[in-house]
């Protein structure tokens, strides 16, 4: 849907190529089958960092200048990290919360008075 409103700019063409590549992966047209698994080579322009900390690499590629821009409302609205499991979501949240300078507070709950 977003691609339709971009016109004929260079960026629109790059996005169209990316969308076609993603669809080809889903249709099984891209990748090599080895032992029942499909190996898809990711183009180098889509790869970000390889510091040995994949969560950190993804966070810093998605949110450059996170600490400096954390009070800007648009900063988090313009970018998103998608994760396939809640376990990964929790890892990303913990990593990002660890970067934000703050005083820690622990809130306890009770079931009865």
N, C-alpha and C positions, 0 to 999 in steps of 0.2 A: 504494500500500500504506500509506504513512504517513497519508494522508487518512482512511482507514477507521477509524483508532484515535483520532481527535481528538474525536469526539462532535459536538455541535451548537453549538460555540462560534463567535463572530464570526470568529476567526482561521481556523477550519476552513472556513467559508464563503468567505473570501477565497482560501484555497488551492484550494478546489474551482473557483472562478471562473478562477483562474490556470491550473489544469490543463486546464480546458475550452478556454481560449483557446489554449494550446499545442497541444492536439489539433486544434483548428480550423485552426491554421496548417499543421500537418502534413497535414491533409485538403484543403487548398486552399480552405477556406471564408472565410479572412480575407486581405485584401490586394487590391491593384489590379495587374493585369498591364499593364506598359508595356514595349514592345519586347522581349518575351520574358522579362522579369524581373518578379518579384512584389515589390511594395513593400508592406511591412507597417509600419503606424504603431505605434510602441511607446508605451504609456501613460506619461504623465509620472511616475507614482508608481514606475515601474520604472527610470527613468533616474537615473544618479548622476554628477553633476559634468560639466563640460565645460571643463576647464582647458587643453585642447590637448595633454594628456599622457594618452591613453586607458589605457595600462598602469597609470600611477599612480592614475588615477581609480578603476579597477576594484580595485586592491590596497587603497586606502584605504577604499573602500566595503565591501569584503569583510572586511578586517582592521583596523578602527579601533583605534588604540592598539597597533599591532603591536610596536613596540620595547619598550613597557612590559609587554606580556603574552607576550613570546616564550618565557619559561620555564614558562608555564602549559601543561600537557599538553593540556587540553581546548580551549585557544584555537584551535589549528589543526584539531582534530577536528570542531569544530562548524560550520566554514565551509570551502568549497572553491571554487576557480576552475576552471572547465572550459574547455579550449581545444581548438580543432579541429585544430591542427597542432603538431608537436613544435617547430617554429620559435617559435610563440607561447609554448609551455611554457617554452622556454629564455629568452625575453624576460621572462616573469613571474619565473622563478627568479633571473635576473640582477638584476632590479630589487629584489626582496625581499632578496637577499643583500647588495646595495649599501646597504641600510638598516640592516643588523645590524652594530653596532660590534664589530670584531674585529681581531686582528693577522693579516695575510696570511701564508700559508705556501705555498710552491710545492714540490710533490713531483714529482720526475723519475723516469722509469722507464728501464730498460735491458733489452735483449734477451739480453745475455750478460754473464758476469762478466769 
